[in-house]
Amino acid sequence: MRPWPNYFDRLFLFSDSLQDYCGYERFNARCTGDHVINVRRALYGRMQPGRCITGDYGHVMGCYADVTAYVSGQCDYRQNCTLLVATMDSVAQPCAKDFKSYLQAYYVCIRGKGQFTRPVWTGELPCFLMV
């Protein structure tokens, strides 16, 4: 397990763009016009105290799984995508179940409606489906 601030800050230059989605919420991604969703990063776990974890639980922080492939497989190249955060436990369980985990995700809208292959999550290696 790596300490949250040092590792994460070095890994992602756009960490300010990550949004927190608590376990009881939905991740809603939307793009308009000729733009589609492109998920850049998605982590699931207990990364740091904030909106979803308000107490001082330092001893149970810093555990997480990179779920970018899963969220991308569900949302990339679509104009709308909604995921119930609570269902992420079926994808990854990086932390002990005593405390709830949350999703931290970052996506952008890119041009190219229907012009790309859409990743399909199989639970293993990514495969692609032509749209």
N, C-alpha and C positions, 0 to 999 in steps of 0.2 A: 504494500500500500504506500503510495507516495503522498507527501504533504500537499494539500490542496493549493495554497496560493503560489508557491514557487513553481511547481510543475505546470499548473494550468496556465499561469501568466506567460511562461516561456513557450508553451505549446500553441496558444491561440492569440494572434495579434488583435482579433476582433472580439475579445471577451466582453466588451461593453455592449455588444449587440445581442448577446445571449439573453433570452427571456426565460423566466421561471414559470412552470406550470405545475401547480400543486396536485397531489394525488387525487383529490376530489374534483379536479377541473378537467377541461378538454383542451387539447392543443388544436387550435384553429388556424389554419394557414389559408390565405386568400390572395389571389392575383386577379387583375382585371385586364380587359382588352386582349391584346395578342401576347400577353405575358403568362408564364407558367411558374410553378413553384420549383425551387431548387434548394433542397435542404443542405446546408453547409456543415452543421455539427449538431449532434444530439447526444446528450449524456443523461443517464438515469441512475439515481442513487441519492446520496446525501453529500453534496459537494461542499457546501458551506452554509452557515446560518444566513437567513434572509427572510423573505416574505413567506416561504413555505415552512421553514424551520425557525421558529422565533426564540426558542430557549437556548440556553448555554449547554450544549451537549457535545463539547469538544472531543470527548473520548469516543464518539460514534460518528464522527465526520470524516470526510475524505474517501469514502468508499463509493465507487461508481463504475458503471459499464458504459462503453461507447456503443450507443444504439443507433448511430447515424445510418448504417446500412438498412436497418429495419424501417426507420422513419422515412428515409429516402425511398425505399421500396413501396411504401404506402402512399407517398405524397408527390414525389418528383414528377414533373411534366403534366401535372393536373392544375386546374385553376382553383379548386377548392379541396380542402382536406381537413377532416376532423378525426382526432384520435382521443379516446378516453384514456387519460394518464394511468388510471388504476389498472388497466389491462397490461401495462408494461411489465408487471411482475411475471407474466407468462413468457416474456421475451428474455428478461434478465433479472436476476436477484443478487445484486452485488453486495448487499448489506444484510445484516441480521434483521429478521422481521420484527424485532421489538419496536422499532421506530419506522415511520413511513418514509418512503423515498419520494422524490419528485423528478420531473423532467426539466432539463434545461436545453433549449433548442434555439437555433438560429437558421433562418431561411431568407432567401432573396427571391424576387420575381425577375425572371429573365425572359427575353423575347424568344419566341419560337413555338407557339402553340402547335402541338402535333407533329413537329418536325424531327423529333428525336426518338431514340428507343427509350422505353420506360422500364426501369429496373423492377423486377418482381421478387419479393422476399419469399424465399423457400425455406428459411430456417437454417440454411447452410450457406454455401457460396452463392453470390448473386448471379442471377441469369437475366437475360433481357428479352423483352417482348416488343416487337415492332408495333407502333401505333400509327 
